[in-house]
Structure formats: structure tokens, C-alpha cells
Amino acid sequence: MLLEICANSYQSAKNAQQAGAHRIELCQELSVGGITPSYGLLKQVIEHLNIPVFVLIRPRGGNFVYSKDEFEIMKHDIEVCKKLGCAGIVSGVLKEDKSIDVKRTQELVELSKPLDFIFHRAFDEVENPKKALEQLVDLGVHRVLTSGQHNTAEEGLELLKELNDIANGRITILAGGGVNSKNAIKFKQAGLKEIHASASTIIEQENSMFSAHLTVSDPQKIKAILDAI
């Protein structure tokens, strides 16, 4: 089974590599579900680490319905990622009715080639996940990151198993959301091939009027998940 770590900083990415994770999804600002990492962070990770880097392309927090200007920013960011040597792109677009924006997502998939494309957890907001999965297969998406439309992937395990059966090797179901060393084996037993976790620990800081919780992917937690699977 393959473990992807959601890394929110250079230190998190470094910890993931040293602990033996198979790849990372690089992003920033996990408190809002992740946004596109800075150019400097991308460059540092790709130049100094060897772990495959998939990059989250999400220009802001909030919903997954984007303006024309936001969509242009996303396309520019994908071009930057390709030039820097990333291994994959993590993105996706919805319509106002929470269905897949097939036209715009297809544009991102085509622009990302030859890199792998993962449709992110916007999938967990769609009204008809089985129809949406078939749409993503048709678009040539390689993976879909999902918690099975529940708060955690463990709670969504039944839908994850259904989606995995429907996928039948045409697209990979990447289970994410509350995955840890205690429940990781359940996804393997369910027939899933890949899991996604932040495996993070809060770093204590001196109080500051501007501070939020600082988190970092913890090598011990990563190793514990790997041991479990």
C-alpha cells in the first residue's frame, strides 16, 4: 500500500522523505484545507529532496467554484510546477450546483500532462459521487482524493469500497481524512491501494497576536502508519 503525506512546509516534506513516505502532496495553510504553496517552497522541496512531489493547485480557501481570474492563476501555477519538475498536480473545479465542472477540469488535466492529475476533496461535495467518478475516468484523471463524503475516511469506508469497485483499476481511489496508524489497515483490508494523511503534530510556540497553530508532519506518526500497512 502506498502512503502519501500532505506536507505543509519544507520541514514536513523533509520529515516525510526521511520517514519513508512514498510521495507528498505539497500545500500550505492546512487550516483552510490547503492552498497552492509558494514558489520558494516548491523550489526548495524539489531541489533538495528526492520524494515525488504532487502540488495542490487551489488559489484560496472556501468553495471550489472559481472566477475567470482565479482560474487563470491556477493555470499559471500548473505551468510553474511543470517547469520546476513536480511529479503531479492536485486540483479540480466544481460548478455552482456542486457537480464537476467538466470543461474546466479537463482544461487543467490537459495542461498538466504528462504529469499525473489527482482530483482533490472537492469530490466530497458532489451530489452524485458515482456519476462524478465516471466523469473523472473519462477525463483521464489518475486518482481521486476522497473521504467517502464523510468527515473522516473511516466513516466513509463503505462508499470508498463502492467507488473502488466501480473504478476497477481505471482510476485510483486515494483515501484521505483522519487516516492514522490505528485505522490505516482498514483501508488496505477494504482493497484500497493508496492512503493520504498529514500525520501532523502541533508545535508549541510563544503567544503572538498573529499566531495560529503551527503543525508539522511527524516522522514517528508517518513511520507508525507505514508499519501498520
N, C-alpha and C positions, 0 to 999 in steps of 0.2 A: 504493500500500500504506500502511496506517495503522500508526503506531508508538505503542504505549502504554508509558510508563515507570513502573516500580514505584518510587515515591518514598517514602523512609522518614523524611523530615524536611521542614521548611519550605524549607531551602536546596536540597534535592533537587528539590522541586516547582518552585521558582523557576528552577533550572537547566534543568529540563525545558521549561518555558514559553519561556525565553529562547533555548534551542537549537532550538525549532521542533517539539517533540513534539506529537502530536495530542491526547493525553489522558494522565492519570496514574491509576494505582491507588495510593491513599494508604494507608499502613500504618506500623507501627513494628516494631522488633525482627526484622529480616530474618534474624538468626542462628538463629531458630526457625521460619523460613518465613513470618514476618509475623503480627501480631495487630492488632486494631482500634486505630486511632490515638486519641489523647486528644481530648477536646472542644476544648481550647485549640488544638491543631494544626489540627483540622478548620476551626475558625472563622477562624484566621489565614489559611489557604490560600484558603478560599472568599471571604473579604472582600477579600484583597489581590491575588489572581491571577485571571486570566481563563480559564485552561486548564480544560477539563472534568474534573471530579473524580469518579472511581469509588472507593468506600471499601470496604476489606476489613472484613468483619464476621466476626471469629474471636476468641472471648473468651480464648483461651490457645493455647500451643503444644501439640504432641502430636497425638493422633489427632483424627478428625472425628466422633466419637460423643459426644454432649453430654447432660449431665444436664438435668433439668427446669429447675433454677435457671439453668444456663448458657444454655439455650435462651431463657429469659425475658430474660436480659441481651442476647442477640443481637437480640431483637425491639425492646427499648427503644432499642438503638443505631441500628437502622434508622429508627425514628421520629425520633430526633435528626437523623440525616443528611438526612431529607426536609425537616425544618424549616429546616435550615441552607442548603438549596439545592444539595445534591450532584446530580450527573448520573446516577449509577448505583451499584448495590450489587454487591459481590463476596462470595459466600458459598456455603454448601452444607452438607449433613449426610449422613453415612453411617450405616448400621446396623452392628451388631457383625460381620456376615458380609461387610462391605465392599461391600455393594450400596447403591445410592442409597436414602436414607430419603425416599421419595416424599412421604409425608404431611407431614413437617416441612419439606422443601424447598419444597413447594407453599405452605405457610403463609408462608414467607419471601418467595417470589415475589409472592404476593398482597399482602402487607403493603408490599412495595417499590413497587408500582405507584403512579404511572405511570413510575417510573424503570426504566431498563434493568437487567437482572439477569444477572450473569456467574456461572456455576458454576465455582469455583476448582479448584486442582490436587488436591483430594480425588479428582477424576475419575481421576487416575493410579493410584489404589489399587484401583479397582473390578475385579472378576474378569472381567466381560463388558462391555468398553467400547462395543461396538456396540449392545447392548441398552440400556445406560445412556444412550447418546446419544439413542436414540428416546424414552426416558423423559423426558429433559430437553426435547426438542422438544415432547412432549405437555404438559409443564408450562408452556410458554411462556417458557422461558429463552432469552435473546437470544444468549449466547455461552458457550463453554466454554474455559477456560484449561487447556492440557494440553501436556505434553512428549512426547506419544505413548507414555506409560507407560515411558519410559526416563529415565536420569539427565539427559540433555540432549535438547532438541527435535531437534537434528541427528541424534542416534542414533535417535530415534523418528520420523523423517521418513516412513517407509513407512506406519506406522499413521496418521499425521497426514493423509497423502494419501487413505488409505482412508476415514477419518472425514469428510474434506472432501467426498468423492464421495457418501457416504451422506447427509450434511447437505443437499447440493443446494440451498443458499440458505435452508433453513428455520431454520438456526442457524449462527452464525459460529464457526469453529474458530480460536481465538486461540493461536498457537504461542508457548510460553514455556519457558525453561530453557536457559541458556547461549547465548542469542541475542546475537550481536555483529556488528560491521561486516564480519567475514570470512565469516560464514555466512548473513547475512540474505538475500542474493539467492537462496539455495537455496529458501527458503520461498515467495518470490514466484514462482520458476520452477515450483514444485510446485502453484501455483494458489491458495495461501492469500492471504487479503486483509488479515490483521492479524497483527502480531507484538508480543511483550511482552518487555521487557528492563529490568534495573536499571541497566545501563551505569555501574556504580559504580567508585569509586576509594577505596582505603583512605587515611584521613587520619592522618598520623603524630601521636602525642600523647606527652606526658610520661608515664612509667610511673606507674601508680596501682594499688593493690591491688584497686580496684573496676572497672578499665577493661577493656573488650573492644575489639575493632577497631571504630573509628568509620568508617563508609562514607558516601559521598555520591554521588549521580548526577552524572556528569561531563559537562559540556556538550560537550566535544570528542568524547567517545565517542558521545554522542547524535547530534551532527552527522554523525559518520562513518557511523553506521547509516543515517541519513536520506539521505546521499549515495549509499550503496550500493544503496538501494532506489528 
